[in-house]
Amino acid sequence: MAEQKQINFTIVPDDDAVEPQRIYANFCAIAHTPFDFTLTFCEVTPLSPRDIQHAEAEHVVRAPVRARIVAPVQFIPNLIAALQEHFRLYTETYGGGAQGPVPAPQGPVH
Protein backbone atom coordinates (compact mmCIF):
# COMPACT_ATOMS: atom_id res chain seq x y z
CA MET A 1 0.00 0.00 0.00
CA ALA A 2 1.32 3.43 -0.91
CA GLU A 3 2.21 5.76 1.92
CA GLN A 4 0.13 8.96 1.97
CA LYS A 5 2.16 12.13 2.10
CA GLN A 6 0.80 15.23 3.84
CA ILE A 7 1.50 18.53 2.12
CA ASN A 8 0.89 21.91 3.74
CA PHE A 9 0.00 24.70 1.33
CA THR A 10 -1.61 28.13 1.10
CA ILE A 11 -4.36 28.91 -1.41
CA VAL A 12 -4.04 32.30 -3.12
CA PRO A 13 -6.17 33.91 -5.86
CA ASP A 14 -4.76 33.35 -9.36
CA ASP A 15 -5.28 36.84 -10.82
CA ASP A 16 -3.30 35.83 -13.93
CA ALA A 17 -5.83 33.14 -14.96
CA VAL A 18 -8.64 35.54 -15.91
CA GLU A 19 -8.89 39.30 -15.62
CA PRO A 20 -10.86 39.64 -12.37
CA GLN A 21 -13.97 41.75 -12.59
CA ARG A 22 -14.58 44.15 -9.72
CA ILE A 23 -18.23 44.59 -8.82
CA TYR A 24 -19.40 47.48 -6.64
CA ALA A 25 -21.96 46.79 -3.92
CA ASN A 26 -23.01 48.92 -0.97
CA PHE A 27 -25.62 46.61 0.56
CA CYS A 28 -25.49 42.94 1.53
CA ALA A 29 -28.48 40.77 2.43
CA ILE A 30 -27.65 37.58 4.31
CA ALA A 31 -29.70 34.38 4.47
CA HIS A 32 -28.89 30.87 5.63
CA THR A 33 -30.00 27.26 5.46
CA PRO A 34 -28.80 24.45 7.72
CA PHE A 35 -25.99 23.88 5.19
CA ASP A 36 -24.82 27.26 3.87
CA PHE A 37 -24.96 31.04 4.02
CA THR A 38 -25.98 33.19 1.04
CA LEU A 39 -24.60 36.71 0.75
CA THR A 40 -26.50 38.77 -1.82
CA PHE A 41 -24.62 41.95 -2.75
CA CYS A 42 -26.67 44.82 -4.17
CA GLU A 43 -26.07 48.37 -5.35
CA VAL A 44 -28.36 50.95 -3.78
CA THR A 45 -28.51 54.20 -5.70
CA PRO A 46 -30.26 57.47 -4.83
CA LEU A 47 -34.03 57.11 -5.10
CA SER A 48 -36.03 58.86 -7.79
CA PRO A 49 -39.36 60.50 -6.92
CA ARG A 50 -41.08 57.43 -8.43
CA ASP A 51 -38.95 55.10 -6.26
CA ILE A 52 -39.90 57.13 -3.19
CA GLN A 53 -43.61 56.82 -4.05
CA HIS A 54 -43.29 53.04 -4.36
CA ALA A 55 -41.29 52.88 -1.11
CA GLU A 56 -43.96 54.87 0.73
CA ALA A 57 -46.68 52.54 -0.56
CA GLU A 58 -44.87 49.19 -0.26
CA HIS A 59 -42.24 49.99 2.41
CA VAL A 60 -39.74 48.17 0.16
CA VAL A 61 -36.92 49.47 -2.02
CA ARG A 62 -35.65 47.06 -4.66
CA ALA A 63 -31.90 47.15 -5.34
CA PRO A 64 -30.20 45.44 -8.30
CA VAL A 65 -28.32 42.28 -7.34
CA ARG A 66 -24.66 42.54 -8.34
CA ALA A 67 -23.43 39.17 -6.99
CA ARG A 68 -24.72 36.25 -4.96
CA ILE A 69 -22.20 34.15 -3.03
CA VAL A 70 -23.11 30.86 -1.35
CA ALA A 71 -20.63 29.58 1.24
CA PRO A 72 -20.78 26.40 3.33
CA VAL A 73 -21.40 26.84 7.05
CA GLN A 74 -17.88 25.54 7.83
CA PHE A 75 -16.38 28.49 5.88
CA ILE A 76 -18.22 31.24 7.80
CA PRO A 77 -16.12 31.36 11.03
CA ASN A 78 -12.93 31.83 8.95
CA LEU A 79 -14.65 34.49 6.83
CA ILE A 80 -15.74 36.39 9.94
CA ALA A 81 -12.25 36.16 11.46
CA ALA A 82 -10.63 37.36 8.22
CA LEU A 83 -13.04 40.31 7.94
CA GLN A 84 -12.41 41.28 11.56
CA GLU A 85 -8.65 41.13 11.07
CA HIS A 86 -8.75 43.17 7.86
CA PHE A 87 -11.05 45.74 9.46
CA ARG A 88 -8.67 45.99 12.43
CA LEU A 89 -5.76 46.59 10.05
CA TYR A 90 -7.85 49.11 8.10
CA THR A 91 -8.70 51.12 11.22
CA GLU A 92 -5.07 51.05 12.39
CA THR A 93 -3.93 52.28 8.98
CA TYR A 94 -6.61 54.85 8.15
CA GLY A 95 -8.19 55.57 11.50
CA GLY A 96 -11.87 55.16 11.54
CA GLY A 97 -14.23 52.69 12.94
CA ALA A 98 -17.40 54.10 14.43
CA GLN A 99 -15.98 57.63 14.81
CA GLY A 100 -13.88 57.90 11.62
CA PRO A 101 -14.39 57.38 7.90
CA VAL A 102 -16.58 54.30 8.43
CA PRO A 103 -19.94 55.35 9.92
CA ALA A 104 -21.58 53.18 12.55
CA PRO A 105 -24.57 51.19 11.23
CA GLN A 106 -27.93 52.85 11.73
CA GLY A 107 -31.07 50.79 12.34
CA PRO A 108 -31.43 47.05 11.91
CA VAL A 109 -28.79 45.10 10.00
CA HIS A 110 -30.23 42.30 7.85
C-alpha positions in Angstrom: 0.0 0.0 0.0 1.3 3.4 -0.9 2.2 5.8 1.9 0.1 9.0 2.0 2.2 12.1 2.1 0.8 15.2 3.8 1.5 18.5 2.1 0.9 21.9 3.7 0.0 24.7 1.3 -1.6 28.1 1.1 -4.4 28.9 -1.4 -4.0 32.3 -3.1 -6.2 33.9 -5.9 -4.8 33.4 -9.4 -5.3 36.8 -10.8 -3.3 35.8 -13.9 -5.8 33.1 -15.0 -8.6 35.5 -15.9 -8.9 39.3 -15.6 -10.9 39.6 -12.4 -14.0 41.8 -12.6 -14.6 44.2 -9.7 -18.2 44.6 -8.8 -19.4 47.5 -6.6 -22.0 46.8 -3.9 -23.0 48.9 -1.0 -25.6 46.6 0.6 -25.5 42.9 1.5 -28.5 40.8 2.4 -27.6 37.6 4.3 -29.7 34.4 4.5 -28.9 30.9 5.6 -30.0 27.3 5.5 -28.8 24.5 7.7 -26.0 23.9 5.2 -24.8 27.3 3.9 -25.0 31.0 4.0 -26.0 33.2 1.0 -24.6 36.7 0.8 -26.5 38.8 -1.8 -24.6 41.9 -2.7 -26.7 44.8 -4.2 -26.1 48.4 -5.4 -28.4 50.9 -3.8 -28.5 54.2 -5.7 -30.3 57.5 -4.8 -34.0 57.1 -5.1 -36.0 58.9 -7.8 -39.4 60.5 -6.9 -41.1 57.4 -8.4 -38.9 55.1 -6.3 -39.9 57.1 -3.2 -43.6 56.8 -4.1 -43.3 53.0 -4.4 -41.3 52.9 -1.1 -44.0 54.9 0.7 -46.7 52.5 -0.6 -44.9 49.2 -0.3 -42.2 50.0 2.4 -39.7 48.2 0.2 -36.9 49.5 -2.0 -35.6 47.1 -4.7 -31.9 47.2 -5.3 -30.2 45.4 -8.3 -28.3 42.3 -7.3 -24.7 42.5 -8.3 -23.4 39.2 -7.0 -24.7 36.2 -5.0 -22.2 34.2 -3.0 -23.1 30.9 -1.4 -20.6 29.6 1.2 -20.8 26.4 3.3 -21.4 26.8 7.0 -17.9 25.5 7.8 -16.4 28.5 5.9 -18.2 31.2 7.8 -16.1 31.4 11.0 -12.9 31.8 9.0 -14.6 34.5 6.8 -15.7 36.4 9.9 -12.2 36.2 11.5 -10.6 37.4 8.2 -13.0 40.3 7.9 -12.4 41.3 11.6 -8.6 41.1 11.1 -8.8 43.2 7.9 -11.1 45.7 9.5 -8.7 46.0 12.4 -5.8 46.6 10.1 -7.8 49.1 8.1 -8.7 51.1 11.2 -5.1 51.0 12.4 -3.9 52.3 9.0 -6.6 54.9 8.1 -8.2 55.6 11.5 -11.9 55.2 11.5 -14.2 52.7 12.9 -17.4 54.1 14.4 -16.0 57.6 14.8 -13.9 57.9 11.6 -14.4 57.4 7.9 -16.6 54.3 8.4 -19.9 55.3 9.9 -21.6 53.2 12.5 -24.6 51.2 11.2 -27.9 52.9 11.7 -31.1 50.8 12.3 -31.4 47.0 11.9 -28.8 45.1 10.0 -30.2 42.3 7.8 
